[in-house]
Amino acid sequence: MNPLEPIYYYFYRSHETESELCRLELKVLLGEEGEEGSGGNADRSSAGIRSSAAAVNPGRSPYLSGVMEVWSASGSVEDICRFAAELPPGETSFRVSCPRESEGSYEERLELERRVGRCIRGRADLRSPGQVYGIVRRGGVYAFGPYREADRSWQARRIKPHPYSTGLGVGLSRSLVNLAVPDPEQKRVIDPCCGMGNVLIEGFSMGVRMSGCDLNPLAVRGARGNLRHFGYPEDAVRLADMRSLEGTYDAAVLDMPYNLCSVLPPEEALEMLRALRRLTGRAVIVSTQPLEREIGQAGFRVEESCAVSKSSLTRFIWICR
């Protein structure tokens, strides 16, 4: 295997209504390197494998199901078996897994797991292994290496003590944070219209230093209650109009105010966007109405964009600098 080639395989899956956001998030997190391959089961979803040299925790993304570090790759499964047979016996048990994004039917993937697993020295344990290895067939090439499933504990946060029917979902909130700060270490991010705090909570869960505010006292109270419930600092939220905020941040996530019965006036949207531009040089902006003109007038340049639909509601998302 060429050492200059990407060494990680990321396995992803999204519903067709979120395929644009999935592709954009993968691009931001994993970079332009590598190729995309389609998976084996595509009903109403987009699934596949992305190769990349970037080392990213798959649990950050709502679309990544796991990651495999490629230790060996060959057009021959016999080569993979020989490589696996030469691994030193591990101190813990093991299992071999062929993710469903790999090429081949369920029966073929199961047989591939068995074939490679029989070559590995050590104690196999299908239920609670200490080490999981991945085997993948992609474009006629077999790849093998340690496999890690994505942590999905964030899904428990779908249920909150203070919910809001049209608020951002947990998965979408995580994606927005990822788009804002692909590398979250030591980054300060503000959500100046934080609502019930969904973006703040997901940012905190990924180690981002989050701050938020909202004009609505009920929203601020709800956000503080949600933050407190999940063990995050409730003083990260304050009652304030974003147009009066001062300071600078590494990035921002702004979900423009809306309701199902009215449209935000363009002049008010422009005021908010100009205030946002004073706070940061990088922003992820979300709106249910087109805002490209106002974004440009506020001093931002759109780098990437996509749309996400749920029921009758479509959200437009822009990554801006």
N, C-alpha and C positions, 0 to 999 in steps of 0.2 A: 504494500500500500504506500502511495506517495505521501511522505510526511507533511507535505504542504497542503494536502487536502483537508477539508473539515473533519474533525474527529468526534463530533457529537451528532447523534440523530435525535431529533425532537419529534414526538408523535402528537398530532393535533386533530381536533374534531370540533366542528361548529354546526349549528343549524343554518340552513340556507339564508334565513333572514339576518344572520350575523356574520356571513362569510366575508363581507367587506372589512368589518372591524377586525375579524380574526386575521386576515391577511395583513392589515396595517399593523396590528400589534406584533405579529411575528417579524415583520420587517424592522420595526423599531427595536425590539428586544434582541433579535438574532442577527441583524444586519443584512446586507445584500449578498453575503457569501452563501454558497451552497445552492442546492436545487430543491424544487418541490416535486413530490411524487404523490400520486393519488392513491388512496387506500382501497381496501377490498370491499367495504360495505358503504355505499354512498346514497342510499334511499333519499331522504330529504336533508342530508347533511353534507358538509364538505369535510373530507378527512384525508390525511396523508402524512408524509414524513418530510421534515425540513432538516437539511444538514447544515451545520454551522461550526465555526471555531469558537464561538462565544459560549462561555460556561454560565448558564442561567438556571436558577432554581425553577423547575417546572411548576411548582405550586403557586408561583406568582400569577400565572395566567389562568383564566377560566377555560382556556381552549387547549392547553397542553395536558396530555394525559400521562406523559412520562418522558424520560430521556435515557439514551444509551450512549455510553462512551465506547467508541469503536476501537477495539483492541486488534481485531483481525478482519480482513475483508478479502474475498476471493470469489471467482466465478465458479468455484468447485466447493460443494459442501464437504467433500472429503478433506480438503485443506483445513476447513473450519474444525472438523472433528479431530484432525491431528493436532491443531493448535490447542483445542480444549483438553485433549488427553495429556498435554505437556504441562498444564497448569499444576502447581504444587497443591497437594491436598489442603483444603482450608480447615481452620479450626472450628468453623460452624457449618451447619447444613446448607444446602443450596437447592435452587429450583431454576429451571430454564423456561423462559417465557417468550413466546412469539406474538408480539402485539397484533391486534386485528388490523392495524394500518398496514401491516406487511402484505406483500403479494401472496396470493394463494387462498384456497378455500379453507374452511375451518379444519377439515380433516387433514389437509396438507400441512397446515401450520402445526397441528397437534403432532403429526408424525415427525416434523422437523424438530420440535421440542424433545421428543423421545430419542431421536437419533443422536442429537448432540448431547443430551443429558446422559446417555449411556457411556459416553466417552470421558466424562469428568470424574476424576477420582474424589471420593468423599461420600458423605451421607446425603442422599436426596430427601427432601421434605417438601411436599407440595402445598402444605397448609401454612406453616410458620417457618419459612427458611431464614437463615441468617444472612444469606447472600442470594440475590436474584441475578441471573445472567439473561441477556437478551439475545435472540437470534432473529435476524431479519433478512428477507429476500426483497431486493429493490432493484428494478431494472436488470434483473438477471444476475445480480451480484449478491452474495451472502455476506452478512456482517455480524460480528459477535463481540460482546463485551458486557460489562456490568450495567444493569438496568435499574432505574429508580422510578417508581410511580410518583405522580404528583400528589402532594398533600392536599386533600379536599376538605380539611376541617373548616375552612372559611364558609362552606355552605350552611353550617349551623347558624350563621349570622343572618340568614334570610328572615328569621323570626326575631323581631325586635319588640321591646316594650312600647316603643312609640313609632309605629309605622306610618307611612303616608302612601296613599294609593298610587299616585303618579310620580313618586320619587324614583330616583335611579336605583336599579337593582344592584345586588351585591356583585355579580359578575361584571356588569357594565362599570360599576364604580372602580373595581380592580383594574380593568382595562384602561380607564381614563388616567389613573395614577401611573400605570406603566407607560402610557404615551407621554405623560408629562415629565417623568423622571425615569428613563430606562435604567440608569445607574442611581439607585436611591440613597446611597451612602452619604451621610452628612448633608443631605439636601433639605432646604426649607421650602415648603409648598403651602400656598394659601388657597382656600376655597371661600371666596367672598360672598357667595350666596349659598350657604351650606345646607339650608333646609334642615332635615332631621339628622344630618351628619354622616350619611352613608359613605361619602368619599373620604371624610376624615378618618372614619373607623378603619376602612380598608388600607388607607395610607399608613396609619399607625401600625397595623398588623404586619406591614412589610418593612417597618423600620424607618419610615419617612417622618421627618419632623413637621407635623401638620398644624395649621392654624385655620380658624374659620370664623365667619361672622354672618349675620343675617339681620334684615330689617324687621322681621316678624318675631315678636317676643315669644309667641307660642312655639315657633320653630326652634328658637334658641333653647327654650326650656326642654323641648323634646330631644334636641341634639345632645344636650348635656346629660339627660337621662339615659340615652342610648350609649353614650361614651362611658358613663359610669357603670352601666350594666356589663359592658365588655371589658372593664378594667383599664380604660384609657382616661387621660386627664380631662375632666369636664371643663376646666378653665381654658382649654384650647379654643373655646367658642365664646364670642362676645356679641352683644347687641350693638350693631353699627350699620351705617350706610356705607357701602363699598366706595362710594364717590368721595367720602371724607377720609379714607384710609391713607396712611403714610407708611414709608418704609420700602424695602426691596426684598424680593424673594427669588429663589432660583427658578421657580415655576409656579403656575397657577392652574387650577381647574375651575372653570366657570360654567355652570349650568344656568343659562339665562332663564329668568322667571317667565312662567307661562301658566295659563289655565285653558280649559277646553272651550271657554266662552269668549275670550278676548285675545287680542294680539298686542304685543308690546310695541308702543309707538317707536318709529325709527329714531327720532331724536333722543328718546330716553335710552334706547339700546346703544346709541353712539356715545352718550355720556358715560355709560357703564364701561364700554370698551376702552374709551380714552383713560378712564380711571384705572382700568386693568393694565394698560400699557405703562402707566407711571409706576406700577407695582412690580412689574416683571418684564423680562425680555423673551420669555417662552411661556406659552399658554395653550391649554387645550380648552376649546370653547364648544359648548353644546347648545343647540337651539332647535326648536320645532319649526322655525321659519328661516328662509335664506338670509344670510347676513354678510355675504362676501363683500359687498360694497362698504358697509359700515366697518367691517374689520380692516379693510384697506385705509379708510378715512381715519381710523384710530391710530394708524402707524404700524400696524402689523402686516406681515407677509404670510400668506397661507403656504405651508410647505406640503402638507398632505391633508386629505379629507376623505370622509366616507359617510355612509348613512346606515342607520339601524332601525328596523321597523318592528313594532310589537302591537298586535291588533290593528287599530286604526291610527296609531301614533307613530310618526316617523321622526327620529332625531337625527340632525345633521351634526357631524363632529369635524372640527378643524384643528389641526396642529399648526400653531402660528409662532412666528418670531418677529 
